[in-house]
Amino acid sequence: MDFDSTFDCIVVGGGAAGLSAALVLGRARRRTLLVDAGGQSNRPSPGVGGLLGHDGRPPAELYALARQELAAYPSVTVLDGEVVRAGGQQDAFNLALADGATVTARRLVLATGMDYRHRALEGIEPRWGRSVFHCPFCHGWEHRDQALCVLDGEATGVHRALLLRLWSDDVTLLTDGPATLAPDDRDRLAAAGVTVDERPVTALRGPGEELEAVVFADGSERECSGLLVAVELHQRSALAQQLGVTFEPPGPVVADAIGVDARRETNVPGVFAAGDASTQLQSVAYAIAAGHLAAAMAVQSLL
C-alpha cells in the first residue's frame, strides 16, 4: 500500500464515528486513511437500538455496510491495523502502526473509542451487551415488562432505577450491601414501586447469554431477566496523550473524555475527535453525527 505521500486526513478508529468521518472526507475528495483496530465496544450487542433507519441492526452488520459505502470513494483507504504511536504537528502528523509502517497526515480525527469497565462479577462477561447492559435507551425496549434489576450501590443507582421504570413495573435496586440512601430517595423509590435489596451480590445465573436470577452471598436468589450495571469509561488508546491533547474533568460515567470545542477540534491544532473518546454521551447516533462534524471541520481547516 502506498504510504509514501502525506494523507489529507487520517481517521483512527473504525466504529460509528470513524466510519462517518471517513465518509464525509471521501465525499469531499480528501485523501483519507482509516485505520481500524477493531474491538468496538458495542459488538457484543445483538442490535443497535434507536438508530434511525437501522434500529435493531447488529453492529457488525452496520460497520460492514459502512465499509461497502466507503469503497465507492477512491480517495479513501481502509486499513485493518493499529496505530501505536503518534506525534508531530498540524500538516505533519506522524503515526506508527503496529506492523512497523509509518504514515503522515495533515489532519487527524481520533475516534479511538473507550474501554467500558464494570464491576467484576461471576457470570457477567457472557451476558454483557445482552441481558446485562449499561444503557437503558439501548436495551430497555428488548427487556420491557420483564423483571429488571439495577446493580449500583452509589447515589446514581437511584436515578438508574427510576429511569428503568419506564420499561418495566418490576424493578429492583441492588445496593450490594447496606444502602446509604437518603430518606427522600427511599421515598421516591417507594413511590415509583422500586424495591431495594441490600444483600451482597456474588453471581448471575441463567442459560448461556440469558439471565434468570442474581445470586446473593447467602445463596438466595432474586428473579432477574435484565441487569443494568454502572460502568466507568477510560481511554482505550494513548494517542491523544502522546499528541498533547487535553482531557475533560472526570464525569459521572467517563473518566477522561478528550476535550473538544464546538468544531470537534482539540487543543492541538489539526487534531479532531469524535465518538465515545470525546463525549460524556454514549450513542451510535451521536457518534455518527460527531464523526460527520469532525470531518467537515477538518475539511474546512484544510482550505
C-alpha positions in Angstrom: 0.0 0.0 0.0 1.3 3.4 -0.9 2.1 5.4 2.2 4.9 7.5 0.6 2.9 10.7 0.4 1.0 12.6 3.1 -2.7 12.0 3.6 -5.0 14.9 3.9 -6.5 13.2 7.0 -6.1 10.0 8.9 -9.0 8.7 10.9 -8.0 6.4 13.8 -10.9 4.1 14.7 -13.4 2.2 12.6 -16.5 2.4 14.7 -19.5 4.6 14.0 -17.7 7.9 14.5 -14.6 6.9 12.4 -16.6 5.5 9.6 -18.9 8.5 9.5 -15.8 10.8 9.4 -14.2 8.8 6.6 -17.4 9.0 4.5 -17.6 12.8 4.8 -13.9 13.1 3.9 -14.3 10.8 0.9 -17.2 12.8 -0.4 -15.1 15.9 -0.1 -12.4 14.1 -2.2 -9.8 14.4 0.5 -7.1 11.7 0.5 -8.0 9.7 3.6 -6.7 6.7 5.5 -9.0 5.0 8.0 -7.1 2.7 10.4 -9.4 0.2 12.2 -8.1 -1.8 15.2 -11.5 -3.5 15.6 -12.9 -4.3 19.1 -15.7 -1.8 19.0 -17.4 -1.7 22.4 -20.9 -2.4 21.1 -20.1 -5.5 19.0 -21.4 -7.9 21.7 -24.8 -6.3 21.4 -27.4 -8.1 19.3 -28.6 -4.8 17.7 -28.2 -1.0 17.8 -31.2 0.5 19.5 -32.7 3.8 18.4 -30.6 4.4 15.3 -32.9 5.8 12.6 -33.1 3.6 9.6 -31.1 0.9 11.3 -33.0 0.2 14.5 -32.0 -3.2 15.8 -29.3 -3.8 13.2 -26.3 -5.8 14.6 -23.3 -3.6 15.0 -21.0 -5.8 12.9 -23.5 -5.6 10.1 -23.8 -1.8 10.4 -20.0 -1.5 10.1 -19.8 -3.8 7.2 -22.4 -1.8 5.3 -20.5 1.4 6.1 -17.3 -0.1 4.7 -19.2 -1.0 1.5 -20.2 2.6 1.1 -16.7 3.8 1.7 -15.5 1.6 -1.2 -17.3 3.9 -3.6 -14.8 6.7 -2.8 -11.3 6.2 -4.4 -9.7 8.8 -2.1 -10.5 6.6 1.0 -8.2 3.7 2.0 -9.4 1.4 4.8 -6.7 -0.4 6.7 -7.2 -3.1 9.4 -4.4 -2.3 11.9 -3.5 -0.4 15.0 -1.8 2.9 15.4 0.6 2.6 18.4 2.4 6.0 18.4 1.5 9.5 17.3 3.5 12.7 17.1 4.2 15.8 15.0 2.0 18.8 14.4 -0.6 20.2 12.0 0.3 19.5 8.4 2.9 16.9 9.5 1.5 14.4 11.9 3.4 11.1 12.1 1.7 7.8 13.0 3.4 4.5 13.7 1.5 1.3 13.0 1.8 -1.9 14.9 3.2 -3.7 11.8 6.1 -1.2 11.6 4.8 1.1 8.9 4.7 4.8 9.3 2.2 7.2 7.8 1.8 11.0 7.8 -1.2 13.3 7.6 -2.1 17.0 7.6 -5.1 16.4 9.9 -6.2 13.7 12.3 -9.6 12.5 13.6 -9.3 10.4 16.7 -12.3 8.0 17.0 -10.5 5.5 19.2 -13.3 4.6 21.5 -13.3 3.8 25.2 -12.9 0.8 27.5 -16.1 0.1 29.4 -15.2 -1.0 32.9 -17.8 -2.6 35.1 -17.6 -4.5 38.3 -16.1 -7.9 38.2 -18.9 -10.4 38.9 -19.2 -14.1 38.2 -21.4 -14.6 35.1 -21.3 -11.0 33.8 -19.0 -11.4 30.8 -21.0 -13.9 28.7 -24.1 -11.7 29.2 -22.5 -8.3 28.6 -24.3 -6.2 26.0 -27.3 -8.6 26.0 -29.0 -9.4 29.3 -26.5 -7.3 31.2 -26.2 -3.7 30.0 -25.3 -0.1 31.0 -27.7 1.9 28.8 -31.5 1.5 29.2 -32.1 3.5 26.0 -30.1 0.9 24.1 -31.5 -2.2 25.7 -34.6 -1.3 27.7 -37.1 -2.0 24.9 -35.8 -5.5 24.4 -36.3 -6.2 28.1 -39.6 -4.3 28.5 -42.1 -5.8 31.1 -39.5 -8.2 32.5 -38.1 -8.5 36.0 -35.3 -6.0 35.9 -32.5 -5.1 38.4 -30.1 -2.2 38.8 -26.7 -3.1 40.4 -25.4 0.2 41.8 -24.8 1.0 45.4 -23.9 4.6 44.8 -26.2 7.6 44.6 -26.5 7.1 40.9 -28.4 3.9 41.5 -31.5 5.8 42.5 -31.6 7.6 39.1 -30.9 4.5 37.2 -33.7 2.6 39.0 -36.2 5.3 38.4 -35.2 5.6 34.8 -35.5 1.8 34.2 -39.1 2.0 35.5 -40.0 3.4 32.1 -39.6 -0.1 30.7 -41.0 -2.3 33.5 -43.1 -2.2 36.6 -40.9 -4.8 38.2 -37.6 -3.0 39.1 -35.3 -3.8 42.0 -32.3 -1.7 43.1 -29.5 -3.9 44.3 -27.2 -1.9 46.6 -24.8 -4.8 47.1 -24.6 -4.2 50.8 -26.1 -1.8 53.3 -27.5 1.2 51.5 -26.7 4.8 52.4 -29.8 6.2 50.7 -31.2 9.5 51.8 -34.7 9.3 53.2 -36.2 11.3 50.3 -34.5 8.9 47.9 -36.1 5.9 49.6 -39.5 7.8 49.4 -39.0 8.4 45.7 -38.1 4.7 45.0 -41.1 3.5 47.1 -43.5 5.9 45.3 -42.2 4.5 42.0 -42.7 0.9 43.1 -38.9 0.2 43.1 -37.8 -2.5 45.5 -34.5 -2.0 47.4 -32.5 -5.2 48.1 -29.4 -4.7 50.2 -28.0 -8.2 50.1 -24.4 -8.6 48.6 -24.5 -9.9 45.1 -22.0 -12.6 44.1 -23.0 -14.1 40.8 -25.5 -14.2 37.9 -27.4 -17.3 36.9 -29.0 -18.4 33.6 -28.5 -20.4 30.5 -25.9 -19.1 28.1 -26.4 -15.4 27.4 -29.7 -15.3 29.2 -30.2 -14.1 32.7 -32.7 -15.7 35.1 -31.5 -14.6 38.5 -29.0 -12.8 40.6 -27.3 -14.8 43.3 -26.6 -13.4 46.8 -23.8 -14.2 49.2 -26.1 -16.3 51.4 -27.0 -18.4 48.4 -30.5 -17.0 47.9 -31.6 -15.6 44.6 -33.8 -12.9 43.1 -35.5 -13.3 39.7 -33.9 -11.0 37.1 -34.1 -11.1 33.3 -32.2 -7.9 32.7 -29.5 -6.2 34.7 -28.4 -2.6 34.4 -24.9 -2.0 35.8 -22.8 1.0 36.4 -19.7 1.5 34.2 -16.8 3.8 34.0 -15.2 4.7 30.7 -11.5 5.1 30.1 -9.5 6.0 27.0 -8.7 2.8 25.0 -5.8 4.5 23.2 -2.8 6.5 24.4 -2.6 8.5 21.1 -4.4 11.6 22.5 -2.0 11.8 25.4 1.0 11.3 23.1 -0.2 14.2 20.9 -0.5 16.5 23.9 -4.3 16.7 23.8 -6.1 17.8 27.0 -8.9 15.9 28.7 -12.2 17.0 30.3 -12.6 16.7 34.1 -13.9 13.3 35.2 -17.7 12.9 34.8 -20.2 10.5 36.4 -19.5 7.9 33.7 -16.5 9.0 31.7 -13.2 9.3 33.5 -11.1 11.1 30.8 -13.0 12.3 27.7 -10.9 14.1 25.1 -11.7 17.8 25.3 -13.0 19.4 22.1 -14.6 22.7 21.0 -17.8 23.2 19.1 -15.9 22.2 15.9 -14.8 18.9 17.4 -11.2 20.2 17.4 -8.9 19.5 20.4 -6.4 22.0 21.9 -3.9 20.7 19.4 -4.4 22.4 16.0 -5.4 19.9 13.3 -6.4 17.1 15.7 -10.2 16.5 15.9 -12.0 13.9 18.0 -15.4 12.1 17.8 -17.3 9.2 19.3 -17.1 7.8 22.8 -13.5 9.0 23.2 -14.6 12.6 23.3 -18.1 12.7 24.9 -20.0 12.1 28.1 -22.9 10.7 26.0 -22.5 7.2 24.5 -24.8 6.7 21.5 -24.2 5.4 18.0 -26.4 8.1 16.6 -24.4 10.8 18.4 -21.1 9.2 17.4 -22.2 9.3 13.7 -23.1 12.9 14.0 -19.9 13.8 15.8 -17.8 12.0 13.2 -19.6 13.9 10.4 -18.9 17.2 12.1 -15.3 16.5 12.9 -14.6 15.5 9.3 -16.4 18.5 7.9 -14.4 20.8 10.1 -11.2 19.1 9.2 -12.0 19.6 5.5 -12.7 23.3 6.2 -9.4 23.7 8.0 -7.5 22.2 5.0 -8.7 25.0 2.7 
